[in-house]
Amino acid sequence: MLEILAPCGNGESLKAALSSGADAVYLGLQSFSARRNAVNFSGNELKSAVQIAHRQGVRVYVTLNTLVFDDEIRALENAVNEISEAKADGVIVQDFGVSRKIKEIAPGLRLHASTQMTVTSASGAEFVLKQGFSRVVLPRELSLEEIREITSKVNIETEVFVHGALCVCISGQCLLSAVMGGRSGNRGLCAQPCRLNYRCENRENVLSLKDLSLINDLKYLEQAGVTSAKIEGRMKRPEYVAAAVYQCRAALRGEKTDEELLKRVFSRSGFTKGYFDGSLSNMQGIRQKEDTEGSAEALAWIRQLYKTPCKRFSPDIEIRVKHGQPICCKAVCNDISVCVYGEIPQKALKHSITENEIAEQIGKLGGTVFELGSLKCILDKGLYVPASVLNEIRRKIVEEISDNIAQNIENMV
C-alpha cells in the first residue's frame, strides 16, 4: 500500500495529519531543517510527537536536510542524539557529512536521501543505496517513466512529491535566493524570489510555477512500485495538511477527489502535473484573488473535520462476565492480542446487566483511533457490572493495544 506522507511544521499540523489518516509524517527540529522558518520541534517536542504518532501506527521522519558547516558539528551531534532518543523512524539528509555522522552516533537510524541530493537516475539511486540509505526522495522533475526506471532497477524505497509547491529550478540546486538576498535554500532560508514578477517579452511571472498535484495519479505511482506519496508544505497551515491527506486517502480508495476544495485551500492559478506526464505545458501560475475565493468556508469545514480522530484499527473483543470470577476481556487487533481483567461482577439486586449494555460501554471508542470490530459476550445471568468498571476495562484495552502498536513500529526500525 502506498504510504501517505504528510508535512508537519508544528504541533497543530501533526494533529491534522494524524486525524486525517496520514501513514507517516515528516518534520524538522529547530536547526538543520530546510524549512527553518516553520515553527518546528524542540527535542522534547519531537519525543512527544513520536510517541503520539507511534501509538497510532504512524511513522515519523525527521529532516536534517541542510548543508552543515564545520563549526556546527557539535550542534549536529546533539540533534542526532535527540532524534535517536526520540525513536524516530528515519532521517532525511542531503549532506554526506551528515549521513556519516549519523552512522557514527546512531547506526540504527534509517537514512533517507533528500530530494536536494538530486538523485535522478537508477545509477544515482544505486549509489545512495550503497552508501547506506534505505530510501531516496526523488526530485519533482522526473516523469512517471523515469520514476518507473528507478523503481524497477534498484531495490530502494522511493518517495515522490504528489502535492504542493514546485521550484522553477532543479530540486535543491537553486542559488537565486542566496545570490539576491543572502538567504540560501540549502540552509533552510529560501525567500522565494522566483515568485516576483519577472517578465519575458509579453509574458509575466515567468519563474513562478503552479503548485503540483498528482493526487489523481496515485494509483499509477503505486503500480510503479513507489513507496511513499509525499505532500509538500511544512510552512502551510494545518487545514492544508488535512485536506491534502483526505484527498490522497480518497484517491487510493478509488473515490472521487475534490480538486476544487484543494484549490480553495491553497493554489496558484490552479494546479499542474509538472514533469509527470512530460507535457511541461501551462505550468506558470501565481496566487490571485480568484484562488482565495471560498477559502474561509473550506478551511472552517476542514478544521471541524480533523477534530475527530481517524479510525485506524478495529479490534475484535471477547468479554467474559462469570459468577465469582474477575471480568476477563480479550482483544485481537491485527497481530496484537491483549487481555485485561476487571472486578468480580456483583450479584444483581434489581437489574441484571445485558449483553447490549456491555456492548454499548465497550464500544464507546469515539475519542480514539479505534472502532469496535466484532464483540463476543459470555455472560452469566443475574449479574450486575457498573458502567465505570466496563469503562475502565475499555480504557485498559485501548492503552495496551496502543502500547503494543508503538512497540511494534519501533522494533521494525
LUMRO-21645 format. One record per residue (C-alpha): residue number from 1; residue in one letter; x, y, z. Coordinates in nm, 2 decimals. Last residue first. Example, Ala and Ser with C-alpha at 12.3 -4.5 7.8 and 13.67 -1.06 7.14 Angstrom:
REM LUMRO-21645
[2, 's', [1.37, -0.11, 0.71]]
[1, 'a', [1.23, -0.45, 0.78]]
REM end
This chain:
REM LUMRO-21645
[413, 'v', [1.31, 0.05, 1.26]]
[412, 'm', [1.08, -0.25, 1.29]]
[411, 'n', [1.10, -0.27, 1.67]]
[410, 'e', [0.98, 0.09, 1.70]]
[409, 'i', [0.66, 0.01, 1.49]]
[408, 'n', [0.59, -0.30, 1.70]]
[407, 'q', [0.64, -0.12, 2.03]]
[406, 'a', [0.41, 0.17, 1.93]]
[405, 'i', [0.13, -0.08, 1.83]]
[404, 'n', [0.19, -0.27, 2.15]]
[403, 'd', [0.14, 0.04, 2.36]]
[402, 's', [-0.17, 0.13, 2.17]]
[401, 'i', [-0.31, -0.21, 2.22]]
[400, 'e', [-0.24, -0.19, 2.59]]
[399, 'e', [-0.40, 0.16, 2.63]]
[398, 'v', [-0.71, 0.08, 2.43]]
[397, 'i', [-0.77, -0.24, 2.63]]
[396, 'k', [-0.71, -0.05, 2.96]]
[395, 'r', [-0.96, 0.22, 2.87]]
[394, 'r', [-1.22, -0.04, 2.77]]
[393, 'i', [-1.17, -0.22, 3.11]]
[392, 'e', [-1.20, 0.12, 3.29]]
[391, 'n', [-1.52, 0.19, 3.11]]
[390, 'l', [-1.66, -0.15, 3.19]]
[389, 'v', [-1.59, -0.09, 3.56]]
[388, 's', [-1.75, 0.27, 3.55]]
[387, 'a', [-2.06, 0.13, 3.38]]
[386, 'p', [-2.13, -0.08, 3.70]]
[385, 'v', [-2.15, -0.46, 3.65]]
[384, 'y', [-2.45, -0.66, 3.76]]
[383, 'l', [-2.51, -1.03, 3.75]]
[382, 'g', [-2.82, -1.25, 3.75]]
[381, 'k', [-2.74, -1.45, 3.44]]
[380, 'd', [-2.39, -1.55, 3.33]]
[379, 'l', [-2.24, -1.36, 3.03]]
[378, 'i', [-2.01, -1.46, 2.75]]
[377, 'c', [-2.00, -1.16, 2.52]]
[376, 'k', [-1.85, -1.17, 2.18]]
[375, 'l', [-1.79, -0.83, 2.01]]
[374, 's', [-1.67, -0.79, 1.65]]
[373, 'g', [-1.48, -0.49, 1.52]]
[372, 'l', [-1.52, -0.19, 1.75]]
[371, 'e', [-1.37, 0.13, 1.63]]
[370, 'f', [-1.02, 0.25, 1.73]]
[369, 'v', [-0.83, 0.57, 1.67]]
[368, 't', [-0.97, 0.72, 1.99]]
[367, 'g', [-1.22, 0.98, 2.10]]
[366, 'g', [-1.53, 0.79, 1.99]]
[365, 'l', [-1.44, 0.45, 2.13]]
[364, 'k', [-1.76, 0.38, 2.32]]
[363, 'g', [-1.79, 0.02, 2.21]]
[362, 'i', [-1.71, -0.14, 2.55]]
[361, 'q', [-2.00, 0.06, 2.71]]
[360, 'e', [-2.26, -0.02, 2.45]]
[359, 'a', [-2.15, -0.38, 2.41]]
[358, 'i', [-2.20, -0.43, 2.79]]
[357, 'e', [-2.54, -0.28, 2.78]]
[356, 'n', [-2.64, -0.50, 2.48]]
[355, 'e', [-2.51, -0.81, 2.65]]
[354, 't', [-2.74, -0.73, 2.95]]
[353, 'i', [-2.68, -0.63, 3.31]]
[352, 's', [-2.92, -0.77, 3.57]]
[351, 'h', [-3.14, -0.51, 3.73]]
[350, 'k', [-3.27, -0.54, 4.09]]
[349, 'l', [-3.03, -0.69, 4.33]]
[348, 'a', [-2.78, -0.83, 4.07]]
[347, 'k', [-2.49, -1.02, 4.22]]
[346, 'q', [-2.17, -0.82, 4.16]]
[345, 'p', [-1.91, -0.89, 3.90]]
[344, 'i', [-1.56, -0.97, 4.01]]
[343, 'e', [-1.35, -0.67, 3.92]]
[342, 'g', [-1.17, -0.62, 3.59]]
[341, 'y', [-0.91, -0.81, 3.39]]
[340, 'v', [-0.72, -0.73, 3.08]]
[339, 'c', [-0.60, -0.95, 2.78]]
[338, 'v', [-0.41, -0.84, 2.48]]
[337, 's', [-0.35, -0.98, 2.13]]
[336, 'i', [-0.17, -0.79, 1.85]]
[335, 'd', [-0.14, -0.93, 1.50]]
[334, 'n', [-0.42, -0.72, 1.36]]
[333, 'c', [-0.61, -0.62, 1.67]]
[332, 'v', [-0.73, -0.90, 1.90]]
[331, 'a', [-0.89, -0.81, 2.23]]
[330, 'k', [-0.95, -1.02, 2.54]]
[329, 'c', [-1.16, -0.91, 2.83]]
[328, 'c', [-1.19, -1.11, 3.16]]
[327, 'i', [-1.42, -0.99, 3.44]]
[326, 'p', [-1.28, -1.13, 3.76]]
[325, 'q', [-1.45, -1.46, 3.85]]
[324, 'g', [-1.72, -1.54, 4.12]]
[323, 'h', [-2.00, -1.57, 3.87]]
[322, 'k', [-1.89, -1.50, 3.51]]
[321, 'v', [-1.86, -1.20, 3.28]]
[320, 'r', [-1.64, -1.29, 2.99]]
[319, 'i', [-1.56, -1.03, 2.73]]
[318, 'e', [-1.44, -1.11, 2.37]]
[317, 'i', [-1.32, -0.82, 2.16]]
[316, 'd', [-1.23, -0.79, 1.79]]
[315, 'p', [-1.02, -0.48, 1.74]]
[314, 's', [-1.09, -0.24, 1.45]]
[313, 'f', [-0.79, -0.01, 1.39]]
[312, 'r', [-0.73, 0.32, 1.20]]
[311, 'k', [-1.03, 0.53, 1.28]]
[310, 'c', [-0.90, 0.88, 1.21]]
[309, 'p', [-0.95, 1.10, 1.51]]
[308, 't', [-1.23, 1.37, 1.50]]
[307, 'k', [-1.11, 1.73, 1.52]]
[306, 'y', [-1.00, 1.68, 1.16]]
[305, 'l', [-1.34, 1.75, 1.01]]
[304, 'q', [-1.41, 2.07, 1.21]]
[303, 'r', [-1.10, 2.24, 1.07]]
[302, 'i', [-1.18, 2.11, 0.72]]
[301, 'w', [-1.51, 2.29, 0.73]]
[300, 'a', [-1.36, 2.61, 0.86]]
[299, 'l', [-1.09, 2.60, 0.59]]
[298, 'a', [-1.34, 2.55, 0.31]]
[297, 'e', [-1.55, 2.84, 0.43]]
[296, 'a', [-1.26, 3.07, 0.46]]
[295, 's', [-1.12, 2.96, 0.12]]
[294, 'g', [-1.43, 3.04, -0.08]]
[293, 'e', [-1.25, 3.27, -0.31]]
[292, 't', [-0.87, 3.27, -0.24]]
[291, 'd', [-0.75, 3.15, -0.58]]
[290, 'e', [-0.96, 3.41, -0.76]]
[289, 'k', [-0.77, 3.68, -0.58]]
[288, 'q', [-0.45, 3.55, -0.73]]
[287, 'r', [-0.15, 3.34, -0.62]]
[286, 'i', [0.06, 3.30, -0.92]]
[285, 'g', [0.09, 3.04, -1.20]]
[284, 'q', [0.32, 2.91, -1.47]]
[283, 'm', [0.30, 2.54, -1.56]]
[282, 'n', [0.07, 2.55, -1.86]]
[281, 's', [0.26, 2.28, -2.05]]
[280, 'l', [0.55, 2.07, -1.95]]
[279, 's', [0.39, 1.77, -2.13]]
[278, 'g', [0.62, 1.51, -1.99]]
[277, 'd', [0.35, 1.33, -1.79]]
[276, 'f', [0.50, 1.38, -1.45]]
[275, 'y', [0.70, 1.70, -1.53]]
[274, 'g', [0.45, 1.94, -1.37]]
[273, 'k', [0.11, 1.78, -1.32]]
[272, 't', [-0.02, 2.14, -1.27]]
[271, 'f', [-0.26, 2.30, -1.04]]
[270, 'g', [-0.49, 2.60, -1.02]]
[269, 's', [-0.39, 2.96, -1.07]]
[268, 'r', [-0.17, 2.93, -0.76]]
[267, 's', [-0.35, 2.71, -0.51]]
[266, 'f', [-0.43, 2.68, -0.15]]
[265, 'v', [-0.74, 2.57, 0.05]]
[264, 'r', [-0.98, 2.68, -0.23]]
[263, 'k', [-0.78, 2.49, -0.49]]
[262, 'l', [-0.78, 2.17, -0.27]]
[261, 'l', [-1.16, 2.20, -0.23]]
[260, 'e', [-1.20, 2.24, -0.61]]
[259, 'e', [-0.99, 1.93, -0.66]]
[258, 'd', [-1.24, 1.72, -0.47]]
[257, 't', [-1.14, 1.35, -0.52]]
[256, 'k', [-1.37, 1.08, -0.65]]
[255, 'e', [-1.32, 0.75, -0.47]]
[254, 'g', [-1.08, 0.47, -0.57]]
[253, 'r', [-0.98, 0.41, -0.21]]
[252, 'l', [-0.63, 0.54, -0.30]]
[251, 'a', [-0.78, 0.86, -0.43]]
[250, 'a', [-0.99, 0.91, -0.12]]
[249, 'r', [-0.68, 0.88, 0.10]]
[248, 'c', [-0.49, 1.13, -0.11]]
[247, 'q', [-0.79, 1.36, -0.08]]
[246, 'y', [-0.80, 1.34, 0.30]]
[245, 'v', [-0.42, 1.38, 0.32]]
[244, 'a', [-0.43, 1.70, 0.11]]
[243, 'a', [-0.72, 1.85, 0.31]]
[242, 'a', [-0.56, 1.77, 0.64]]
[241, 'v', [-0.23, 1.93, 0.55]]
[240, 'y', [-0.39, 2.24, 0.41]]
[239, 'e', [-0.61, 2.27, 0.72]]
[238, 'p', [-0.29, 2.25, 0.94]]
[237, 'r', [-0.15, 2.57, 0.77]]
[236, 'k', [0.14, 2.56, 0.53]]
[235, 'm', [0.51, 2.61, 0.60]]
[234, 'r', [0.57, 2.24, 0.63]]
[233, 'g', [0.41, 2.21, 0.29]]
[232, 'e', [0.49, 1.93, 0.04]]
[231, 'i', [0.28, 1.61, 0.04]]
[230, 'k', [0.48, 1.29, -0.02]]
[229, 'a', [0.34, 0.97, -0.17]]
[228, 's', [0.56, 0.69, -0.04]]
[227, 't', [0.69, 0.35, -0.16]]
[226, 'v', [0.67, 0.39, -0.54]]
[225, 'g', [0.64, 0.05, -0.71]]
[224, 'a', [0.51, 0.17, -1.05]]
[223, 'q', [0.16, 0.04, -0.97]]
[222, 'e', [0.16, 0.27, -0.66]]
[221, 'l', [0.27, 0.56, -0.87]]
[220, 'y', [0.00, 0.49, -1.13]]
[219, 'k', [-0.26, 0.46, -0.85]]
[218, 'l', [-0.16, 0.79, -0.71]]
[217, 'd', [-0.24, 0.97, -1.03]]
[216, 'n', [-0.55, 1.16, -0.91]]
[215, 'i', [-0.34, 1.31, -0.63]]
[214, 'l', [-0.07, 1.43, -0.87]]
[213, 's', [-0.09, 1.79, -0.78]]
[212, 'l', [0.19, 2.04, -0.83]]
[211, 'd', [0.15, 2.40, -0.74]]
[210, 'k', [0.17, 2.65, -1.02]]
[209, 'l', [0.51, 2.79, -1.11]]
[208, 's', [0.65, 3.14, -1.07]]
[207, 'l', [0.96, 3.20, -1.29]]
[206, 'v', [0.77, 3.36, -1.58]]
[205, 'n', [0.56, 3.59, -1.37]]
[204, 'e', [0.48, 3.79, -1.68]]
[203, 'r', [0.48, 3.72, -2.06]]
[202, 'n', [0.49, 3.99, -2.33]]
[201, 'e', [0.86, 3.98, -2.38]]
[200, 'c', [1.00, 3.80, -2.07]]
[199, 'r', [0.89, 3.94, -1.74]]
[198, 'y', [0.99, 3.86, -1.38]]
[197, 'n', [0.71, 3.93, -1.13]]
[196, 'l', [0.84, 3.80, -0.80]]
[195, 'r', [0.76, 3.45, -0.70]]
[194, 'c', [1.11, 3.33, -0.80]]
[193, 'p', [1.24, 3.54, -0.51]]
[192, 'q', [1.12, 3.25, -0.28]]
[191, 'a', [1.30, 3.38, 0.03]]
[190, 'c', [1.48, 3.04, 0.08]]
[189, 'l', [1.61, 3.01, 0.44]]
[188, 'g', [1.66, 2.64, 0.50]]
[187, 'r', [2.04, 2.64, 0.46]]
[186, 'n', [2.02, 2.48, 0.12]]
[185, 'g', [1.76, 2.75, 0.03]]
[184, 's', [2.02, 3.01, 0.10]]
[183, 'r', [1.93, 3.36, 0.22]]
[182, 'g', [2.20, 3.60, 0.12]]
[181, 'g', [1.95, 3.82, -0.06]]
[180, 'm', [1.99, 3.80, -0.43]]
[179, 'v', [2.26, 3.54, -0.46]]
[178, 'a', [2.13, 3.31, -0.18]]
[177, 's', [1.77, 3.34, -0.30]]
[176, 'l', [1.88, 3.26, -0.66]]
[175, 'l', [2.10, 2.96, -0.57]]
[174, 'c', [1.87, 2.69, -0.68]]
[173, 'q', [2.01, 2.33, -0.68]]
[172, 'g', [1.79, 2.16, -0.42]]
[171, 's', [1.52, 2.05, -0.66]]
[170, 'i', [1.60, 2.16, -1.02]]
[169, 'c', [1.49, 2.52, -1.06]]
[168, 'v', [1.13, 2.66, -1.10]]
[167, 'c', [1.05, 2.50, -0.76]]
[166, 'l', [0.71, 2.34, -0.74]]
[165, 'a', [0.48, 2.38, -0.44]]
[164, 'g', [0.25, 2.12, -0.31]]
[163, 'h', [0.11, 1.77, -0.39]]
[162, 'v', [0.24, 1.44, -0.51]]
[161, 'f', [0.61, 1.45, -0.42]]
[160, 'v', [0.77, 1.11, -0.47]]
[159, 'e', [0.94, 0.88, -0.22]]
[158, 't', [1.12, 0.57, -0.33]]
[157, 'e', [1.24, 0.27, -0.12]]
[156, 'i', [1.55, 0.10, -0.26]]
[155, 'n', [1.59, -0.22, -0.45]]
[154, 'v', [1.71, -0.05, -0.78]]
[153, 'k', [1.61, -0.14, -1.14]]
[152, 's', [1.23, -0.14, -1.14]]
[151, 't', [1.19, 0.16, -0.90]]
[150, 'i', [1.44, 0.37, -1.09]]
[149, 'e', [1.30, 0.30, -1.44]]
[148, 'r', [0.95, 0.35, -1.31]]
[147, 'i', [1.04, 0.70, -1.19]]
[146, 'e', [1.18, 0.79, -1.53]]
[145, 'e', [0.86, 0.67, -1.69]]
[144, 'l', [0.64, 0.87, -1.45]]
[143, 's', [0.84, 1.18, -1.53]]
[142, 'l', [1.11, 1.33, -1.31]]
[141, 'e', [1.15, 1.70, -1.22]]
[140, 'r', [1.00, 1.67, -0.87]]
[139, 'p', [1.32, 1.52, -0.75]]
[138, 'l', [1.31, 1.17, -0.59]]
[137, 'v', [1.33, 1.12, -0.22]]
[136, 'v', [1.55, 0.81, -0.18]]
[135, 'r', [1.51, 0.55, 0.08]]
[134, 's', [1.71, 0.30, 0.28]]
[133, 'f', [2.04, 0.49, 0.25]]
[132, 'g', [2.36, 0.30, 0.35]]
[131, 'q', [2.61, 0.45, 0.10]]
[130, 'k', [2.55, 0.15, -0.14]]
[129, 'l', [2.18, 0.26, -0.16]]
[128, 'v', [2.30, 0.61, -0.23]]
[127, 'f', [2.49, 0.49, -0.54]]
[126, 'e', [2.21, 0.26, -0.66]]
[125, 'a', [1.97, 0.55, -0.66]]
[124, 'g', [2.22, 0.76, -0.86]]
[123, 's', [2.26, 0.47, -1.11]]
[122, 'a', [1.89, 0.44, -1.14]]
[121, 's', [1.86, 0.80, -1.23]]
[120, 't', [1.75, 1.15, -1.10]]
[119, 'v', [1.91, 1.16, -0.75]]
[118, 't', [1.92, 1.53, -0.69]]
[117, 'm', [2.07, 1.52, -0.34]]
[116, 'q', [1.83, 1.80, -0.25]]
[115, 't', [1.55, 1.55, -0.28]]
[114, 's', [1.68, 1.41, 0.04]]
[113, 'a', [1.84, 1.06, 0.07]]
[112, 'h', [1.66, 0.89, 0.35]]
[111, 'l', [1.88, 0.72, 0.62]]
[110, 'r', [1.74, 0.48, 0.88]]
[109, 'l', [1.87, 0.53, 1.23]]
[108, 'g', [2.03, 0.21, 1.38]]
[107, 'p', [2.39, 0.35, 1.33]]
[106, 'a', [2.32, 0.63, 1.58]]
[105, 'i', [2.64, 0.82, 1.65]]
[104, 'e', [2.88, 0.71, 1.39]]
[103, 'k', [2.62, 0.63, 1.12]]
[102, 'i', [2.46, 0.97, 1.19]]
[101, 'k', [2.80, 1.15, 1.14]]
[100, 'r', [2.84, 0.98, 0.81]]
[99, 's', [2.50, 1.09, 0.70]]
[98, 'v', [2.57, 1.44, 0.80]]
[97, 'g', [2.90, 1.45, 0.60]]
[96, 'f', [2.70, 1.31, 0.31]]
[95, 'd', [2.48, 1.63, 0.32]]
[94, 'q', [2.13, 1.59, 0.18]]
[93, 'v', [1.97, 1.40, 0.47]]
[92, 'i', [1.61, 1.29, 0.57]]
[91, 'v', [1.63, 1.09, 0.89]]
[90, 'g', [1.42, 0.79, 0.96]]
[89, 'd', [1.18, 0.62, 1.21]]
[88, 'a', [1.22, 0.85, 1.51]]
[87, 'k', [1.30, 0.68, 1.84]]
[86, 'a', [1.30, 1.01, 2.04]]
[85, 'e', [1.65, 0.91, 2.17]]
[84, 's', [1.78, 0.88, 1.82]]
[83, 'i', [1.64, 1.21, 1.71]]
[82, 'e', [1.78, 1.39, 2.01]]
[81, 'n', [2.12, 1.22, 1.96]]
[80, 'v', [2.13, 1.33, 1.60]]
[79, 'a', [2.05, 1.69, 1.71]]
[78, 'n', [2.32, 1.69, 1.97]]
[77, 'e', [2.57, 1.57, 1.71]]
[76, 'l', [2.46, 1.84, 1.47]]
[75, 'a', [2.51, 2.11, 1.74]]
[74, 'r', [2.87, 1.97, 1.79]]
[73, 'i', [2.93, 1.98, 1.41]]
[72, 'e', [2.81, 2.33, 1.36]]
[71, 'd', [3.15, 2.50, 1.34]]
[70, 'd', [3.23, 2.28, 1.04]]
[69, 'f', [2.93, 2.39, 0.84]]
[68, 'v', [2.62, 2.18, 0.77]]
[67, 'l', [2.43, 2.17, 0.44]]
[66, 't', [2.06, 2.14, 0.51]]
[65, 'n', [1.85, 1.82, 0.52]]
[64, 'l', [1.83, 1.71, 0.88]]
[63, 't', [1.47, 1.64, 0.84]]
[62, 'v', [1.30, 1.40, 1.07]]
[61, 'y', [1.08, 1.11, 0.97]]
[60, 'v', [0.79, 0.99, 1.19]]
[59, 'r', [0.59, 0.67, 1.13]]
[58, 'v', [0.22, 0.63, 1.22]]
[57, 'g', [0.09, 0.32, 1.40]]
[56, 'q', [-0.14, 0.53, 1.62]]
[55, 'r', [0.07, 0.48, 1.93]]
[54, 'h', [0.37, 0.56, 1.71]]
[53, 'a', [0.23, 0.90, 1.63]]
[52, 'i', [0.18, 1.01, 1.99]]
[51, 'q', [0.52, 0.88, 2.10]]
[50, 'v', [0.70, 1.04, 1.80]]
[49, 'a', [0.54, 1.38, 1.87]]
[48, 's', [0.63, 1.36, 2.24]]
[47, 'k', [1.00, 1.29, 2.16]]
[46, 'l', [1.00, 1.56, 1.90]]
[45, 'e', [0.85, 1.81, 2.15]]
[44, 'n', [1.13, 1.72, 2.39]]
[43, 'g', [1.40, 1.78, 2.13]]
[42, 's', [1.23, 2.11, 2.01]]
[41, 'f', [1.00, 2.10, 1.71]]
[40, 'n', [0.94, 2.31, 1.40]]
[39, 'v', [0.78, 2.66, 1.40]]
[38, 'a', [0.85, 2.68, 1.02]]
[37, 'n', [1.10, 2.95, 0.92]]
[36, 'r', [1.38, 2.69, 0.93]]
[35, 'r', [1.22, 2.49, 0.65]]
[34, 'a', [1.53, 2.31, 0.51]]
[33, 's', [1.59, 2.19, 0.86]]
[32, 'f', [1.94, 2.19, 1.03]]
[31, 's', [1.81, 2.36, 1.34]]
[30, 'q', [1.47, 2.39, 1.52]]
[29, 'l', [1.40, 2.02, 1.46]]
[28, 'g', [1.21, 1.93, 1.15]]
[27, 'l', [0.90, 1.73, 1.05]]
[26, 'y', [0.79, 1.44, 0.83]]
[25, 'v', [0.47, 1.24, 0.88]]
[24, 'a', [0.37, 0.89, 0.81]]
[23, 'd', [0.05, 0.69, 0.73]]
[22, 'a', [-0.16, 1.00, 0.72]]
[21, 'g', [-0.53, 0.95, 0.82]]
[20, 's', [-0.69, 1.29, 0.86]]
[19, 's', [-0.66, 1.29, 1.24]]
[18, 'l', [-0.29, 1.21, 1.22]]
[17, 'a', [-0.21, 1.49, 0.97]]
[16, 'a', [-0.42, 1.75, 1.15]]
[15, 'k', [-0.27, 1.67, 1.49]]
[14, 'l', [0.08, 1.70, 1.34]]
[13, 's', [-0.02, 2.03, 1.18]]
[12, 'e', [-0.13, 2.15, 1.52]]
[11, 'g', [0.21, 2.05, 1.67]]
[10, 'n', [0.41, 2.25, 1.41]]
[9, 'g', [0.56, 2.24, 1.06]]
[8, 'c', [0.42, 1.89, 0.99]]
[7, 'p', [0.43, 1.76, 0.63]]
[6, 'a', [0.23, 1.45, 0.54]]
[5, 'l', [0.34, 1.12, 0.40]]
[4, 'i', [0.07, 0.89, 0.25]]
[3, 'e', [0.23, 0.54, 0.21]]
[2, 'l', [0.13, 0.34, -0.09]]
[1, 'm', [0.00, 0.00, 0.00]]
REM end
